[in-house]
């Protein structure tokens, strides 16, 4: 049997005590994992400098494993056990030891870019929280969750590209939180089916809505006026967060800027699709098709070329 397995299959076959992997095997594994699990990764990777590709594969593989340990085990208790093990393995890397292929590969990236442990630990914390928290009382509580579930990803990307200042991090946080929220509004039904509701209770109450009403709407397949009004408010707030983060692409190297604009543009396009379907994400999940993604890519690349040629094409870091 191939040693290249997804997280769930890997754990089923090896438990948490698999033999140590060599660095070359581990690097090959993270390349395979990233390319086989994330359909857009090939698009993202060719826009970035080649010398960073492996580092992005390694970081992505850490995130993929943490996500799968949280959502693919079929048992919250087992997920908590495995996420606690994943945190111990992360601690071991920063203590100079690594056995798991993802961590063997990631250790080189951490050392090369001097990446602190906190963003990785924050992501694990978010997946742990998903096992124990399925409802959010306030919008601020939900933003607090996004601080751990989404914002560390942007900070890791910035770190890989040589940016560690607070201003860029602040803008990245706004974009990453907006992307996470857009995903929640897009996936109301899917989240309900796995027992989670990310729409905060205080926003439901202020709109005259409730979890009971949401359950009824989902069962009937009808987005009532109350749901649409609630979703309109949430979409507008999320759009404002995207706008807040828009200056970031102009503050980084052009190649990274294209990726950042793609992520923001994709998220804002999802919000626009929600608006066009009159805020009904109960009957239809908005999704960007291949043609829309390609059109977005073309427009972003063209805009970045025009902007940078007009400003002297200055590059920073990366």
C-alpha positions in Angstrom: 0.0 0.0 0.0 1.2 3.5 -0.8 2.5 5.5 2.1 0.8 8.5 0.6 -2.5 8.6 2.4 -4.9 11.3 3.5 -5.1 12.1 7.2 -8.0 9.8 8.0 -6.5 6.8 6.1 -3.0 7.5 7.5 -4.2 7.5 11.1 -6.3 4.3 10.4 -3.3 2.6 9.0 -0.6 3.9 11.4 -2.2 5.4 14.4 -0.1 8.1 16.0 3.1 6.1 16.1 4.1 5.7 12.4 7.8 5.2 11.7 9.9 8.4 11.2 10.1 9.6 7.6 13.1 11.0 5.9 13.1 14.6 4.8 13.0 13.7 1.1 10.0 11.4 1.6 8.3 14.0 3.7 8.7 16.7 1.1 7.4 14.4 -1.6 4.4 13.6 0.7 3.4 17.3 1.2 3.7 18.0 -2.5 1.4 15.1 -3.2 -1.0 16.1 -0.4 -1.3 19.7 -1.5 -1.8 18.8 -5.2 -4.3 16.1 -4.6 -6.5 17.8 -2.1 -6.8 21.4 -3.1 -8.1 22.0 -6.7 -7.0 25.6 -6.7 -3.5 25.1 -5.4 -1.9 24.7 -8.8 -3.3 28.1 -9.8 -2.0 29.7 -6.6 1.4 28.1 -6.8 2.5 29.1 -10.3 1.8 32.7 -9.4 4.3 32.6 -6.6 8.1 32.4 -6.8 9.3 28.8 -7.5 11.6 28.9 -4.4 8.5 29.2 -2.2 6.4 26.4 -3.7 7.7 23.7 -1.3 7.2 25.9 1.7 3.6 26.6 0.7 3.0 22.8 0.2 4.4 22.2 3.7 2.2 24.8 5.4 -0.9 23.8 3.4 -0.3 20.1 4.5 -0.2 21.2 8.1 -3.6 23.0 7.7 -5.1 20.1 5.7 -4.1 17.6 8.4 -5.5 19.8 11.2 -8.7 20.3 9.3 -9.2 16.6 8.6 -8.4 15.6 12.1 -11.2 17.9 13.2 -13.8 17.1 10.6 -13.1 13.7 9.0 -12.8 11.4 12.0 -16.6 11.0 12.6 -16.3 11.3 16.3 -15.6 14.6 18.2 -14.0 12.7 21.1 -11.6 11.0 18.7 -11.0 14.3 16.9 -10.0 16.0 20.2 -7.6 13.2 21.0 -6.0 13.5 17.6 -5.8 17.3 17.7 -4.2 17.2 21.1 -1.6 14.8 19.6 -1.2 17.1 16.6 -0.4 20.0 19.0 2.1 17.8 20.9 3.8 17.0 17.5 3.9 20.7 16.8 5.5 21.4 20.2 8.1 18.7 19.4 9.1 20.4 16.1 9.9 23.6 18.0 11.8 21.6 20.5 13.9 20.2 17.7 12.2 16.8 17.0 9.9 15.7 14.2 8.7 12.2 13.1 5.5 12.8 11.2 6.1 13.5 7.5 4.2 16.8 7.6 6.3 18.0 10.5 9.5 16.7 9.1 8.8 18.8 5.9 7.5 21.8 7.9 10.5 22.0 10.1 12.7 23.1 7.2 10.1 25.8 6.3 9.9 27.0 9.9 13.7 27.3 10.3 14.2 28.9 6.9 11.6 31.6 7.5 11.8 31.9 11.3 8.1 31.3 11.7 6.8 31.4 15.3 4.7 28.6 16.7 1.6 30.7 17.5 -0.2 30.8 14.2 0.1 27.1 13.8 -1.1 26.6 17.4 -4.0 29.0 16.8 -5.2 27.0 13.9 -5.3 23.8 16.0 -7.1 25.7 18.7 -9.8 26.6 16.2 -10.3 23.0 15.2 -10.5 22.0 18.8 -13.1 24.7 19.3 -15.2 23.2 16.5 -15.5 20.0 18.4 -17.0 21.7 21.5 -18.7 24.9 20.3 -21.5 24.6 17.7 -23.3 27.9 18.4 -22.2 31.5 18.8 -24.0 33.9 21.1 -22.6 37.1 19.7 -21.1 38.4 16.5 -18.0 39.3 18.5 -17.7 35.7 19.6 -17.8 34.6 16.0 -15.1 37.2 15.1 -13.1 35.7 18.0 -13.3 32.3 16.4 -12.2 33.7 13.1 -9.1 35.1 14.8 -8.0 31.5 15.3 -9.6 29.7 12.3 -8.8 32.1 9.5 -6.4 34.9 10.4 -3.4 32.7 11.1 -3.4 31.5 7.5 -3.0 35.0 6.1 -0.2 35.7 8.6 1.6 32.5 7.6 1.4 33.5 4.0 2.8 36.9 4.8 5.6 35.4 6.9 6.6 33.1 4.0 6.9 36.1 1.8 8.9 38.1 4.2 6.3 40.4 5.7 6.0 40.6 9.5 4.8 44.1 10.2 1.5 44.8 12.1 0.0 47.0 9.4 0.0 44.2 6.8 -1.1 41.7 9.4 -4.1 43.9 10.3 -5.2 44.2 6.6 -4.6 40.4 6.1 -6.8 39.7 9.2 -9.7 41.7 7.7 -9.5 39.8 4.5 -9.2 36.4 6.1 -12.0 37.0 8.5 -14.2 38.2 5.6 -13.3 35.0 3.6 -14.3 32.8 6.6 -17.6 34.7 7.1 -18.4 34.5 3.4 -17.9 30.8 3.6 -20.3 30.5 6.6 -23.0 32.5 4.8 -22.5 30.3 1.7 -22.7 27.1 3.7 -25.6 27.6 6.1 -27.2 24.3 5.1 -24.0 22.3 5.0 -23.0 23.5 8.5 -26.4 22.7 9.8 -26.1 19.1 8.5 -22.9 18.6 10.6 -24.5 20.2 13.7 -23.1 23.7 13.5 -24.7 27.2 13.3 -22.3 30.0 12.7 -25.0 32.7 12.4 -24.7 34.4 15.8 -27.7 34.5 18.1 -27.6 38.2 18.8 -27.9 38.9 15.0 -30.8 36.5 14.8 -32.6 38.2 17.7 -32.1 41.7 16.3 -33.6 40.5 13.0 -36.5 38.8 14.7 -35.2 35.4 13.7 -34.1 32.3 15.7 -32.4 28.9 15.4 -35.9 27.2 15.5 -37.0 29.4 12.6 -33.8 28.5 10.7 -34.5 24.8 11.3 -38.0 25.2 9.9 -36.7 27.1 6.8 -34.1 24.5 6.1 -36.7 21.7 6.4 -39.1 23.4 4.2 -36.5 24.6 1.7 -37.8 28.1 1.8 -35.8 31.2 2.7 -38.3 33.4 4.6 -38.2 37.1 4.7 -36.6 37.0 8.1 -33.8 34.8 6.9 -33.2 37.1 3.9 -33.1 40.2 6.1 -30.6 38.6 8.4 -28.4 37.4 5.6 -28.5 40.9 4.0 -27.1 42.4 7.2 -24.4 39.7 7.5 -23.4 40.0 3.9 -23.1 43.8 4.1 -20.9 43.6 7.2 -18.7 41.0 5.5 -18.4 43.2 2.4 -17.1 46.0 4.6 -14.4 43.7 6.0 -13.3 42.9 2.5 -13.1 46.6 1.6 -11.0 47.2 4.8 -8.4 44.7 3.6 -8.2 45.9 0.0 -5.1 48.0 0.4 -3.0 45.0 1.2 -2.2 43.8 -2.4 -0.7 47.3 -3.1 1.7 46.8 -0.3 3.3 43.5 -1.3 5.2 42.0 -4.3 3.2 41.8 -7.4 3.1 38.0 -7.5 1.7 37.7 -4.0 -0.6 40.6 -4.8 -2.3 38.6 -7.6 -3.0 35.8 -5.1 -4.4 38.2 -2.5 -6.6 39.9 -5.1 -7.9 36.5 -6.2 -8.9 35.5 -2.7 -10.6 38.8 -2.0 -12.2 38.9 -5.4 -13.5 35.4 -5.1 -15.0 36.1 -1.7 -16.6 39.3 -2.8 -18.0 37.5 -5.9 -19.6 35.0 -3.6 -21.3 37.9 -1.6 -22.5 39.4 -4.9 -24.0 36.0 -5.9 -25.8 35.9 -2.6 -27.2 39.4 -3.3 -28.3 38.3 -6.8 -30.2 35.3 -5.4 -31.9 37.7 -3.0 -30.0 36.4 0.0 -31.3 32.9 -0.3 -28.5 30.5 0.7 -31.0 27.9 1.9 -32.3 26.8 -1.5 -29.1 27.3 -3.4 -25.4 27.4 -2.4 -23.6 30.1 -4.3 -20.5 28.8 -6.1 -18.0 30.3 -8.5 -17.8 28.3 -11.7 -14.6 27.6 -13.6 -15.3 30.3 -16.2 -15.9 32.9 -13.4 -12.7 31.9 -11.7 -10.7 32.2 -15.0 -12.3 35.6 -15.7 -11.4 36.8 -12.2 -7.8 35.6 -12.7 -7.4 37.4 -16.0 -8.8 40.6 -14.7 -6.6 40.6 -11.6 -3.4 39.8 -13.5 -4.2 42.5 -16.0 -4.9 45.1 -13.3 -1.7 44.2 -11.4 0.4 44.6 -14.5 -1.1 48.0 -15.2 -0.8 49.2 -11.7 2.8 48.1 -11.3 3.9 49.3 -14.7 2.5 52.7 -13.8 4.4 52.8 -10.4 7.7 51.6 -11.7 7.1 47.9 -11.0 8.7 48.0 -7.6 8.9 44.6 -5.9 9.2 43.9 -2.2 10.3 40.8 -0.4 9.2 37.4 -1.8 
